[in-house]
């Protein structure tokens, strides 16, 4: 193909549009994912003239084995570069190829074709085949075919490009014609799915039923049978529990004066020395997570400034004096009298908005004191950990050495100083991970200590944790930042306790279940009485002494929860929420989908207490009406349109996949009906 300076765009598609719906884009097809050799399709090596045979519009289409293999080879080479060509990668499997063959025949039957000019224009204008100036380059074209398309010949490439464009053209045709979904169609579907219902409902509270049940009425055999239920035992299974010792320090508890004294006292300790850029590097590493000024309150920023201001002022004053001395010295060298010149004006660095400061300057003005404190305290806790960790003796068993009893406490005492805030904790009674969060001065919600402890097993008892942990999970909250180390001292695995240990709780659970079963049974009997007597729910419930109310008409979108979820906080108030009309109404209306399909006069199943109101409910649908068109919002209209469109895509994709086409077009391979996709994947004939 000669180099072209320009190519006019051709979009002509000949043929009849009546069969447009039979063509769909390749990306909509439900293609398979595996590729296997062609002989797996049939007897292998067949020379029959109709190795592939199918029928389109009463016309039989046949391919010999030689033609099929040749076409399949070119098609596979073309698919190898589909990602580069169209951004829609395909696996190049035999099912895909057969589907493309049949779709091409359907298109031909409809009189649809892709003109030569369109193929040439597609190739000439594709960036993959252009030089740096944006012009088609034959050398680039040849190199691309060799590199991305497994060295496919030029003529074969153009034929496969024609097939590719045929599918791509029909993408637009399908989108413009078949995908048009009218408002009326959306409305009819939405109306059918969301009818408005008017209901009467009865409720049976559980608490009054439970009050009539006594523990002594439960037979021991019944309690033991209930306890044997694995689900019941799982609910009463204990958490893993651990005893431990810990050392912790909170940066906010460390006094500046105490920190200065400690650093002066230990200035000879290399392990506690701060490198020149160590604090800045730590700050840079964690800046975006922990030390970002953006979003902090003016009070927080003012506090950070105050922590650093005196040191910054001293540094700036010293720098100003040095600069002035250097200026005077240079003037004296030149024989000039510097005394008559005005000194350079003093610039307050805090005049610059914090977020506009260069990184190192922001660290110096706002973060240095705090970060240096944290880095030093981390080094201090690391030193405590090392002192508490025993040296491993020669010939000792494999694995980490155990910490001697009291070693961590002794190390804390050695390195603790007044005002540093270094504290020792001992939890002698094993606790679970949730109790760790509640430990005053040590635990916090979702703290790293909780999760690190929760990973420890029996073999970890006595082994000090090798890492220094952050004290808090909310590391951007500066007041809670700090460091923690710990050593497990005991481990109690999760177990199912003996029934005797949890007898009271299990008995209460059994009685509560029986109360709910009885409440459900009462409503079931009420439903049967109403159905057998052809009575309205209100009349049947009145005879049984059960209260009722009415609601509606409503559907999913016309009701709103009348009660805030957090209005009932404690367990006692939740158990009696059924006494509040709004709670009962919410419990019924929120279960719209359970009785949406119930005909007028029919009853729902007994509704469980999904809202936690302490009662069960029975609903009778009194009437069903269609919602008005005006009740459907634009968002719901758009959602229905998308849903209908997706369903159409799925249906047509299935119809035009290999699985759908092989039966519709009577596909035969080597004289036999084409195998199912599952057989194809296994390589069956």
C-alpha positions as CSV (number, residue, x, y, z in Angstrom):
1,X,0.0,0.0,0.0
2,X,1.6,3.3,-1.1
3,X,2.2,6.1,1.2
4,X,-0.7,8.5,1.3
5,X,-0.6,12.1,2.2
6,X,-4.3,12.2,2.9
7,X,-7.2,9.7,2.7
8,X,-10.9,10.7,2.6
9,X,-13.0,9.1,5.3
10,X,-15.5,6.6,3.9
11,X,-18.3,5.4,6.1
12,X,-20.5,3.8,3.5
13,X,-22.1,0.5,4.5
14,X,-24.2,-1.1,1.8
15,X,-27.1,-3.4,2.4
16,X,-30.4,-3.8,4.2
17,X,-30.7,-2.5,7.8
18,X,-33.5,-4.9,8.6
19,X,-31.1,-7.5,9.9
20,X,-29.0,-5.0,11.9
21,X,-30.0,-6.7,15.1
22,X,-28.3,-9.9,14.0
23,X,-24.9,-8.2,14.2
24,X,-23.2,-7.0,17.4
25,X,-19.8,-6.0,18.4
26,X,-17.2,-8.6,19.3
27,X,-16.7,-7.1,22.7
28,X,-20.4,-7.9,23.5
29,X,-20.0,-11.6,22.7
30,X,-19.6,-14.1,25.4
31,X,-16.3,-15.4,24.2
32,X,-14.4,-18.2,25.8
33,X,-10.9,-17.8,27.1
34,X,-8.8,-20.7,26.0
35,X,-7.1,-21.4,22.7
36,X,-6.3,-24.9,21.4
37,X,-5.1,-26.5,18.1
38,X,-7.6,-26.8,15.2
39,X,-7.4,-30.7,15.0
40,X,-9.2,-30.8,18.3
41,X,-12.3,-29.7,16.6
42,X,-12.9,-32.9,14.7
43,X,-11.1,-36.0,13.4
44,X,-7.9,-34.1,12.8
45,X,-6.6,-33.9,9.2
46,X,-10.0,-34.3,7.6
47,X,-10.0,-33.5,3.8
48,X,-13.7,-33.2,3.5
49,X,-14.8,-30.1,1.4
50,X,-17.3,-29.2,4.1
51,X,-15.2,-29.5,7.2
52,X,-17.0,-26.4,8.5
53,X,-20.7,-26.2,7.5
54,X,-23.6,-24.0,8.5
55,X,-26.7,-22.4,7.0
56,X,-27.5,-18.7,6.7
57,X,-30.8,-17.6,5.2
58,X,-31.3,-21.0,3.5
59,X,-27.8,-20.8,1.9
60,X,-25.2,-23.4,3.0
61,X,-21.7,-22.0,3.8
62,X,-18.9,-24.5,3.6
63,X,-15.1,-24.4,4.4
64,X,-12.6,-27.1,3.8
65,X,-10.0,-28.0,6.4
66,X,-7.3,-26.3,4.4
67,X,-9.2,-23.0,4.1
68,X,-10.3,-23.1,7.7
69,X,-6.8,-23.7,9.0
70,X,-5.4,-20.9,6.8
71,X,-8.1,-18.4,7.8
72,X,-7.8,-19.4,11.4
73,X,-4.0,-18.9,11.4
74,X,-4.4,-15.4,9.9
75,X,-7.2,-14.5,12.4
76,X,-5.1,-15.6,15.4
77,X,-2.1,-13.5,14.2
78,X,-4.4,-10.5,13.9
79,X,-5.9,-11.1,17.4
80,X,-2.4,-11.1,18.9
81,X,-2.2,-7.3,18.3
82,X,-5.8,-6.4,19.1
83,X,-4.7,-4.7,22.4
84,X,-2.5,-2.3,20.4
85,X,-5.0,-1.9,17.6
86,X,-8.3,-1.3,19.4
87,X,-7.6,-1.6,23.2
88,X,-10.0,-4.6,23.3
89,X,-7.8,-7.7,23.8
90,X,-9.2,-11.1,22.7
91,X,-7.8,-14.5,23.5
92,X,-7.8,-15.8,19.9
93,X,-9.7,-19.1,20.7
94,X,-11.4,-21.3,18.2
95,X,-14.9,-20.5,19.5
96,X,-14.2,-16.8,18.9
97,X,-13.1,-17.5,15.3
98,X,-16.1,-19.6,14.5
99,X,-18.4,-16.9,15.9
100,X,-16.7,-14.3,13.7
101,X,-17.1,-16.5,10.7
102,X,-20.8,-16.9,11.3
103,X,-21.4,-13.2,12.1
104,X,-19.6,-12.3,8.9
105,X,-22.0,-14.6,6.9
106,X,-25.0,-13.1,8.6
107,X,-23.7,-9.6,7.6
108,X,-23.2,-10.7,4.0
109,X,-26.7,-12.2,4.0
110,X,-28.0,-8.7,5.1
111,X,-26.0,-7.1,2.3
112,X,-23.6,-5.3,4.6
113,X,-20.0,-4.8,3.6
114,X,-17.0,-2.7,4.4
115,X,-15.6,-0.8,1.3
116,X,-11.9,-1.0,0.3
117,X,-11.5,2.7,0.9
118,X,-12.6,2.3,4.5
119,X,-10.0,-0.4,5.1
120,X,-7.2,1.6,3.6
121,X,-8.2,4.7,5.5
122,X,-8.3,2.7,8.8
123,X,-4.7,1.5,8.2
124,X,-3.3,4.8,6.9
125,X,-4.7,6.9,9.8
126,X,-4.0,4.5,12.7
127,X,-1.2,5.8,15.0
128,X,0.3,2.4,15.2
129,X,1.3,2.7,11.5
130,X,2.4,6.3,11.4
131,X,5.8,7.9,11.8
132,X,6.6,10.7,14.2
133,X,5.2,13.4,12.0
134,X,1.8,11.6,12.0
135,X,2.0,10.3,8.4
136,X,1.5,6.7,7.3
137,X,4.8,5.0,6.9
138,X,5.1,1.7,5.0
139,X,8.2,0.7,7.0
140,X,6.5,1.3,10.3
141,X,3.5,-0.6,9.0
142,X,5.6,-3.6,8.1
143,X,7.5,-3.5,11.4
144,X,4.2,-3.3,13.4
145,X,2.8,-6.3,11.6
146,X,5.9,-8.2,12.3
147,X,6.2,-7.2,15.9
148,X,2.6,-7.1,17.2
149,X,0.8,-9.3,14.7
150,X,3.1,-12.3,14.4
151,X,4.4,-11.3,11.0
152,X,1.0,-11.6,9.3
153,X,1.2,-10.9,5.5
154,X,-0.1,-7.6,4.3
155,X,-3.0,-9.0,2.3
156,X,-4.1,-11.2,5.2
157,X,-3.9,-8.2,7.6
158,X,-6.1,-6.1,5.4
159,X,-8.7,-8.9,5.2
160,X,-8.7,-9.3,9.0
161,X,-8.9,-5.5,9.4
162,X,-12.0,-5.6,7.2
163,X,-13.6,-8.2,9.5
164,X,-12.6,-6.0,12.5
165,X,-14.1,-2.9,11.0
166,X,-17.3,-4.8,10.1
167,X,-17.9,-5.6,13.8
168,X,-16.8,-2.0,14.8
169,X,-19.2,-0.4,12.3
170,X,-22.1,-2.4,13.7
171,X,-21.3,-1.2,17.2
172,X,-22.5,2.3,16.1
173,X,-25.5,1.0,14.2
174,X,-26.6,-1.1,17.2
175,X,-26.1,1.8,19.6
176,X,-28.1,4.2,17.4
177,X,-31.0,1.9,16.6
178,X,-31.5,-1.0,18.9
179,X,-30.3,0.7,22.1
180,X,-32.9,3.4,22.0
181,X,-35.2,2.8,25.0
182,X,-38.2,5.0,25.2
183,X,-39.6,6.6,28.3
184,X,-42.8,4.6,28.1
185,X,-41.0,1.3,28.1
186,X,-39.0,2.4,31.1
187,X,-42.2,3.6,32.8
188,X,-44.1,0.4,32.2
189,X,-41.3,-1.7,33.7
190,X,-40.8,0.6,36.7
191,X,-44.5,0.6,37.3
192,X,-44.7,-3.2,37.2
193,X,-41.7,-3.5,39.6
194,X,-42.9,-1.0,42.1
195,X,-46.7,-1.2,42.6
196,X,-48.1,0.8,45.5
197,X,-49.7,-1.3,48.2
198,X,-52.1,-0.5,51.0
199,X,-51.7,-2.8,53.9
200,X,-53.0,-3.8,57.3
201,X,-50.6,-5.3,59.8
202,X,-50.6,-7.0,63.1
203,X,-47.8,-7.3,65.6
204,X,-46.9,-9.7,68.3
205,X,-44.3,-8.5,70.9
206,X,-41.8,-11.0,72.1
207,X,-41.1,-9.6,75.6
208,X,-44.6,-10.4,77.0
209,X,-44.3,-13.9,75.7
210,X,-40.9,-14.2,77.3
211,X,-42.2,-13.0,80.6
212,X,-44.6,-15.9,80.7
213,X,-41.8,-18.4,80.4
214,X,-39.8,-19.6,83.5
215,X,-36.3,-21.1,83.6
216,X,-37.6,-24.0,85.7
217,X,-40.0,-25.0,82.8
218,X,-37.0,-25.9,80.6
219,X,-36.1,-29.6,80.9
220,X,-32.5,-30.4,81.3
221,X,-32.5,-32.6,78.3
222,X,-33.9,-29.7,76.2
223,X,-31.1,-27.4,77.4
224,X,-28.4,-30.0,76.6
225,X,-29.9,-30.6,73.1
226,X,-29.9,-26.8,72.5
227,X,-26.3,-26.6,73.7
228,X,-25.2,-29.3,71.2
229,X,-26.1,-27.0,68.3
230,X,-22.7,-25.9,66.8
231,X,-24.0,-22.4,66.2
232,X,-24.9,-22.0,69.8
233,X,-21.5,-23.2,71.0
234,X,-19.8,-20.8,68.5
235,X,-21.7,-17.8,70.0
236,X,-20.4,-18.7,73.5
237,X,-16.9,-19.6,72.4
238,X,-14.3,-17.5,74.2
239,X,-11.9,-15.2,72.5
240,X,-8.2,-15.9,72.4
241,X,-6.8,-14.2,75.5
242,X,-3.3,-13.1,76.4
243,X,-1.5,-11.8,79.4
244,X,1.4,-9.5,78.7
245,X,3.8,-6.8,79.8
246,X,4.3,-3.6,77.9
247,X,6.3,-0.4,77.9
248,X,4.8,2.7,76.3
249,X,5.4,6.4,75.9
250,X,3.1,9.1,74.7
251,X,4.8,12.1,73.0
252,X,2.3,14.5,74.6
253,X,3.3,13.3,78.1
254,X,7.0,14.0,77.5
255,X,8.0,17.3,78.9
256,X,10.4,19.4,76.9
257,X,12.7,20.2,79.9
258,X,12.8,16.5,80.8
259,X,13.7,15.6,77.2
260,X,16.5,18.1,77.1
261,X,18.0,16.8,80.4
262,X,17.7,13.2,79.2
263,X,19.4,14.0,75.8
264,X,22.2,15.8,77.7
265,X,22.6,12.9,80.1
266,X,22.8,10.3,77.4
267,X,24.7,12.3,74.8
268,X,27.4,9.7,74.9
269,X,25.0,6.9,73.9
270,X,25.4,6.3,70.2
271,X,22.0,4.4,70.0
272,X,20.2,7.5,71.3
273,X,21.9,10.1,69.1
274,X,19.9,11.9,66.4
275,X,21.5,12.1,63.0
276,X,21.7,15.5,61.3
277,X,18.9,14.7,58.9
278,X,17.2,11.8,60.7
279,X,14.2,13.7,62.0
280,X,13.6,15.4,58.7
281,X,13.8,12.1,56.8
282,X,11.3,10.5,59.2
283,X,9.0,13.5,58.7
284,X,9.3,13.4,54.9
285,X,8.5,9.7,54.9
286,X,5.3,10.0,56.9
287,X,4.4,13.6,56.0
288,X,1.4,12.8,53.8
289,X,-0.1,10.4,56.4
290,X,0.7,11.9,59.8
291,X,2.3,15.4,59.6
292,X,0.3,17.2,56.9
293,X,-0.7,20.8,57.9
294,X,-3.6,20.9,55.5
295,X,-6.9,20.4,57.3
296,X,-5.5,21.2,60.7
297,X,-7.2,23.8,62.8
298,X,-5.7,27.2,63.4
299,X,-5.2,26.2,67.1
300,X,-3.2,23.2,66.1
301,X,-1.0,25.2,63.8
302,X,-0.5,27.8,66.4
303,X,0.6,25.1,68.9
304,X,3.1,23.7,66.4
305,X,4.5,27.1,65.8
306,X,4.9,27.8,69.5
307,X,6.8,24.5,70.0
308,X,9.4,25.7,67.5
309,X,9.3,29.5,67.6
310,X,12.0,30.2,70.2
311,X,14.5,27.9,68.5
312,X,13.6,29.4,65.1
313,X,14.0,33.0,66.3
314,X,17.4,32.1,67.9
315,X,18.6,30.5,64.6
316,X,17.4,33.4,62.5
317,X,19.0,36.0,64.9
318,X,22.3,34.1,64.8
319,X,22.1,33.9,61.0
320,X,21.3,37.6,60.8
321,X,24.3,38.5,63.0
322,X,26.7,36.3,60.9
323,X,25.4,37.8,57.7
324,X,25.9,41.4,59.1
325,X,29.4,40.5,60.3
326,X,30.3,39.1,56.9
327,X,28.9,42.2,55.2
328,X,30.9,44.5,57.3
329,X,34.1,42.5,56.8
330,X,33.6,42.7,53.0
331,X,33.0,46.5,53.2
332,X,36.2,46.9,55.3
333,X,38.2,44.9,52.8
334,X,37.1,47.4,50.1
335,X,38.1,50.4,52.3
336,X,34.4,51.4,52.7
337,X,32.7,52.6,55.9
338,X,29.8,50.1,56.5
339,X,28.4,52.1,59.5
340,X,26.4,54.5,57.4
341,X,24.4,51.7,55.6
342,X,21.1,50.4,56.9
343,X,21.2,46.8,57.9
344,X,19.1,44.3,56.0
345,X,15.5,44.3,57.1
346,X,14.4,41.5,59.5
347,X,11.9,39.1,57.8
348,X,9.6,37.0,60.0
349,X,9.5,33.5,58.4
350,X,6.1,33.0,59.9
351,X,4.7,35.7,57.7
352,X,4.6,33.1,54.9
353,X,1.4,30.9,54.9
354,X,2.4,27.5,56.1
355,X,1.2,25.6,53.1
356,X,3.2,27.8,50.8
357,X,6.5,27.1,52.5
358,X,9.3,25.0,51.0
359,X,9.4,21.5,52.5
360,X,12.5,22.0,54.7
361,X,11.3,25.4,55.9
362,X,7.9,24.0,56.9
363,X,9.6,21.3,58.9
364,X,11.9,23.8,60.6
365,X,9.1,26.2,61.5
366,X,6.4,23.8,62.6
367,X,7.4,20.2,62.9
368,X,11.1,19.9,64.1
369,X,10.6,19.9,67.8
370,X,7.7,17.4,67.8
371,X,9.3,15.0,65.3
372,X,12.7,15.1,67.0
373,X,10.9,14.2,70.3
374,X,9.1,11.3,68.6
375,X,12.3,10.0,67.0
376,X,14.2,10.2,70.2
377,X,11.4,8.4,72.2
378,X,11.3,5.7,69.6
379,X,15.1,5.2,70.0
380,X,14.7,5.2,73.7
381,X,12.0,2.5,73.5
382,X,14.2,0.5,71.2
383,X,17.0,0.7,73.7
384,X,14.6,-0.6,76.4
385,X,13.6,-3.5,74.1
386,X,17.2,-4.4,73.5
387,X,18.1,-4.3,77.2
388,X,15.1,-6.5,78.0
389,X,16.0,-9.0,75.2
390,X,18.4,-11.7,76.4
391,X,21.5,-12.7,74.4
392,X,21.1,-16.1,72.9
393,X,23.4,-18.6,74.6
394,X,25.6,-20.9,72.5
395,X,23.8,-24.3,71.9
396,X,20.4,-22.8,72.8
397,X,17.3,-24.2,71.0
398,X,16.4,-22.7,67.6
399,X,14.0,-19.8,67.7
400,X,14.0,-16.5,69.6
401,X,15.2,-16.4,73.2
402,X,12.7,-15.9,76.0
403,X,12.7,-12.8,78.1
404,X,13.4,-13.3,81.8
405,X,10.7,-12.5,84.2
406,X,10.9,-8.9,85.2
407,X,13.5,-8.0,82.5
408,X,11.2,-5.5,80.7
409,X,10.2,-3.8,84.0
410,X,13.9,-3.5,85.0
411,X,14.8,-2.0,81.6
412,X,12.0,0.5,81.9
413,X,13.2,1.5,85.4
414,X,16.7,1.9,84.1
415,X,15.9,4.3,81.3
416,X,12.9,6.1,82.8
417,X,13.4,9.7,84.0
418,X,11.0,12.1,85.6
419,X,8.9,13.9,83.0
420,X,9.8,11.6,80.1
421,X,6.5,9.7,80.3
422,X,8.0,6.2,79.9
423,X,5.6,3.8,81.6
424,X,5.5,0.1,82.3
425,X,2.3,-2.0,82.1
426,X,1.6,-5.5,83.4
427,X,-1.6,-7.3,82.5
428,X,-1.6,-10.5,84.6
429,X,-5.1,-11.7,83.8
430,X,-5.4,-12.8,80.2
431,X,-7.7,-10.5,78.2
432,X,-9.1,-10.6,74.6
433,X,-8.3,-8.1,71.9
434,X,-11.3,-5.9,72.6
435,X,-10.3,-5.5,76.3
436,X,-6.9,-4.4,75.2
437,X,-8.5,-1.4,73.5
438,X,-10.0,-0.3,76.8
439,X,-6.8,-0.4,78.9
440,X,-6.2,3.1,80.3
441,X,-3.0,4.8,79.1
442,X,-2.2,2.0,76.7
443,X,-5.0,0.8,74.5
444,X,-7.0,2.7,71.9
445,X,-9.6,1.8,69.3
446,X,-8.0,-0.4,66.6
447,X,-4.6,0.3,68.1
448,X,-1.7,-1.7,66.6
449,X,-1.0,-3.3,70.0
450,X,-4.4,-5.1,69.7
451,X,-3.7,-6.6,66.4
452,X,-0.1,-7.5,67.1
453,X,-1.2,-9.3,70.4
454,X,-3.9,-11.1,68.5
455,X,-1.3,-12.7,66.3
456,X,0.6,-14.2,69.2
457,X,0.3,-17.9,69.9
458,X,1.5,-20.2,72.8
459,X,5.0,-20.5,71.3
460,X,5.4,-16.7,71.4
461,X,5.0,-16.4,75.2
462,X,8.1,-14.9,76.7
463,X,9.3,-13.6,73.3
464,X,9.5,-9.8,73.1
465,X,7.8,-8.4,70.0
466,X,10.6,-7.4,67.5
467,X,9.0,-4.1,66.3
468,X,8.3,-0.7,67.9
469,X,4.6,-0.2,67.4
470,X,2.7,3.1,67.0
471,X,0.5,3.7,70.0
472,X,-2.5,4.7,68.0
473,X,-4.2,3.8,64.7
474,X,-5.1,7.4,64.2
475,X,-1.6,8.6,63.7
476,X,-2.6,12.0,62.4
477,X,-4.0,12.8,65.8
478,X,-0.9,14.3,67.3
479,X,-2.1,14.1,71.0
480,X,-2.3,10.3,70.8
481,X,1.0,9.6,69.0
482,X,3.6,7.5,70.8
483,X,5.3,4.1,70.9
484,X,4.7,0.7,72.4
485,X,6.7,-2.5,72.9
486,X,5.4,-5.7,74.6
487,X,6.1,-9.3,75.5
488,X,3.3,-11.9,75.9
489,X,3.4,-13.7,79.3
490,X,0.5,-16.1,78.9
491,X,-1.8,-17.4,76.2
492,X,-5.3,-18.9,76.6
493,X,-6.6,-20.2,73.2
494,X,-10.2,-19.8,72.2
495,X,-12.3,-22.7,73.6
496,X,-16.0,-23.7,73.9
497,X,-16.6,-23.5,77.7
498,X,-18.4,-26.3,79.5
499,X,-22.2,-25.8,79.6
500,X,-22.0,-25.4,83.4
501,X,-19.8,-22.3,83.0
502,X,-22.3,-20.5,80.7
503,X,-25.5,-22.2,81.8
504,X,-27.3,-19.0,82.6
505,X,-26.6,-17.3,79.3
506,X,-27.5,-20.4,77.3
507,X,-30.7,-20.8,79.2
508,X,-31.7,-17.2,78.5
509,X,-30.9,-17.7,74.8
510,X,-33.1,-20.8,74.7
511,X,-36.0,-19.0,76.4
512,X,-35.6,-16.0,74.0
513,X,-35.7,-18.3,71.0
514,X,-38.8,-20.1,72.4
515,X,-40.4,-16.8,72.9
516,X,-39.8,-15.7,69.3
517,X,-41.0,-19.1,68.1
518,X,-44.2,-18.7,70.1
519,X,-44.7,-15.2,68.8
520,X,-44.2,-16.4,65.2
521,X,-46.6,-19.3,65.9
522,X,-49.3,-17.0,67.2
523,X,-49.1,-14.9,64.0
524,X,-49.1,-18.0,61.9
525,X,-52.3,-19.2,63.6
526,X,-53.8,-15.7,63.1
527,X,-53.1,-15.9,59.4
528,X,-54.6,-19.4,59.1
529,X,-57.8,-18.3,61.0
530,X,-58.2,-15.2,58.7
531,X,-57.6,-17.3,55.5
532,X,-59.9,-20.1,56.6
533,X,-62.7,-17.7,57.7
534,X,-62.1,-15.4,54.8
535,X,-61.8,-12.6,57.3
536,X,-60.0,-9.3,57.1
537,X,-56.9,-9.2,59.2
538,X,-58.3,-6.6,61.6
539,X,-61.4,-8.8,62.4
540,X,-59.4,-12.0,62.9
541,X,-56.8,-10.2,65.1
542,X,-59.5,-8.6,67.3
543,X,-60.9,-12.0,68.1
544,X,-57.4,-13.1,69.2
545,X,-56.6,-9.9,71.1
546,X,-53.8,-8.9,68.8
547,X,-53.4,-5.2,67.9
548,X,-53.5,-4.0,64.2
549,X,-52.9,-0.9,62.2
550,X,-53.0,0.3,58.6
551,X,-50.5,1.9,56.2
552,X,-50.3,3.0,52.6
553,X,-50.6,3.2,49.8
554,X,-46.8,3.2,49.4
555,X,-43.9,1.6,47.5
556,X,-40.2,1.4,48.0
557,X,-39.7,5.0,47.0
558,X,-42.6,6.8,48.7
559,X,-41.8,6.0,52.4
560,X,-39.0,7.3,54.5
561,X,-37.7,5.8,57.8
562,X,-39.7,7.8,60.4
563,X,-37.3,7.1,63.2
564,X,-33.5,7.8,63.4
565,X,-31.5,4.7,63.8
566,X,-29.7,5.9,66.9
567,X,-32.9,7.0,68.6
568,X,-33.0,3.8,70.6
569,X,-29.6,3.1,72.1
570,X,-29.9,0.7,75.0
571,X,-31.0,-2.8,74.8
572,X,-34.1,-2.3,77.0
573,X,-35.5,0.5,74.9
574,X,-34.9,-1.5,71.7
575,X,-36.8,-4.5,73.1
576,X,-39.8,-2.2,73.6
577,X,-39.5,-0.2,70.4
578,X,-42.7,-1.8,69.1
579,X,-44.6,0.4,71.5
580,X,-43.7,3.4,69.3
581,X,-45.9,3.8,66.2
582,X,-43.1,5.1,64.1
583,X,-40.9,2.1,64.9
584,X,-43.7,-0.3,64.0
585,X,-44.4,1.5,60.8
586,X,-40.7,1.5,59.8
587,X,-40.5,-2.2,60.5
588,X,-43.3,-2.9,58.1
589,X,-42.7,-0.4,55.3
590,X,-39.0,-1.4,55.1
591,X,-40.1,-5.0,54.2
592,X,-41.9,-3.8,51.1
593,X,-40.2,-6.4,48.8
594,X,-41.5,-9.3,51.0
595,X,-45.1,-8.6,50.1
596,X,-44.8,-6.6,46.8
597,X,-46.0,-9.6,44.8
598,X,-48.8,-10.6,47.2
599,X,-52.3,-10.1,45.5
600,X,-54.9,-7.9,47.1
601,X,-56.5,-9.8,50.0
602,X,-53.4,-12.0,50.4
603,X,-51.1,-12.3,53.4
604,X,-47.3,-12.1,53.7
605,X,-45.2,-14.6,55.6
606,X,-44.6,-13.7,59.3
607,X,-42.0,-11.0,59.2
608,X,-38.9,-11.3,61.4
609,X,-37.8,-8.4,63.5
610,X,-35.4,-7.0,61.0
611,X,-35.6,-3.5,62.5
612,X,-34.9,-4.6,66.1
613,X,-38.3,-3.5,67.5
614,X,-38.9,-6.4,69.7
615,X,-41.9,-7.7,67.8
616,X,-42.9,-9.9,64.8
617,X,-45.4,-8.7,62.1
618,X,-48.0,-10.1,59.8
619,X,-49.2,-8.1,56.8
620,X,-52.3,-8.3,54.7
621,X,-52.3,-6.5,51.3
622,X,-55.6,-4.6,51.1
623,X,-55.2,-3.0,47.7
624,X,-52.7,-2.6,44.9
625,X,-52.5,0.5,42.7
626,X,-50.1,1.8,40.0
627,X,-47.9,4.7,40.9
628,X,-48.3,7.9,38.8
629,X,-45.8,8.6,36.1
630,X,-44.8,11.8,37.9
631,X,-43.7,9.7,40.9
632,X,-40.8,8.2,38.9
633,X,-37.7,10.5,39.2
634,X,-35.2,11.1,36.5
635,X,-32.7,9.0,38.3
636,X,-35.1,6.1,38.4
637,X,-35.9,6.6,34.7
638,X,-32.2,6.5,33.9
639,X,-31.7,3.4,36.0
640,X,-34.5,1.5,34.2
641,X,-33.1,2.6,30.8
642,X,-29.7,1.3,31.8
643,X,-31.2,-2.0,33.1
644,X,-33.1,-2.6,29.9
645,X,-30.1,-1.8,27.8
646,X,-27.9,-4.2,29.8
647,X,-30.4,-6.9,29.4
648,X,-30.6,-6.4,25.7
649,X,-26.9,-6.5,25.4
650,X,-26.7,-9.7,27.4
651,X,-29.4,-11.4,25.3
652,X,-27.9,-10.4,22.0
653,X,-24.4,-11.2,23.1
654,X,-25.6,-14.7,24.1
655,X,-27.5,-15.2,20.9
656,X,-24.4,-14.2,18.8
657,X,-21.8,-16.1,20.7
658,X,-20.5,-19.4,19.5
659,X,-23.0,-21.2,21.8
660,X,-25.9,-19.3,20.5
661,X,-25.0,-19.3,16.8
662,X,-24.0,-23.0,16.5
663,X,-27.5,-24.2,17.0
664,X,-29.3,-21.4,15.2
665,X,-27.1,-21.8,12.1
666,X,-26.8,-25.6,12.4
667,X,-23.0,-25.6,12.6
668,X,-21.3,-28.9,11.7
669,X,-17.6,-29.6,12.2
670,X,-16.1,-32.5,10.2
671,X,-19.6,-33.9,9.5
672,X,-20.7,-33.8,13.2
673,X,-22.8,-31.3,15.1
674,X,-20.6,-28.7,16.7
675,X,-19.7,-29.5,20.3
676,X,-20.8,-27.5,23.3
677,X,-18.4,-24.8,24.6
678,X,-17.5,-27.0,27.5
679,X,-16.4,-29.8,25.1
680,X,-14.5,-27.4,23.0
681,X,-12.5,-26.3,26.1
682,X,-11.7,-29.9,26.8
683,X,-10.5,-30.3,23.2
684,X,-13.4,-32.7,22.3
685,X,-14.6,-33.1,18.8
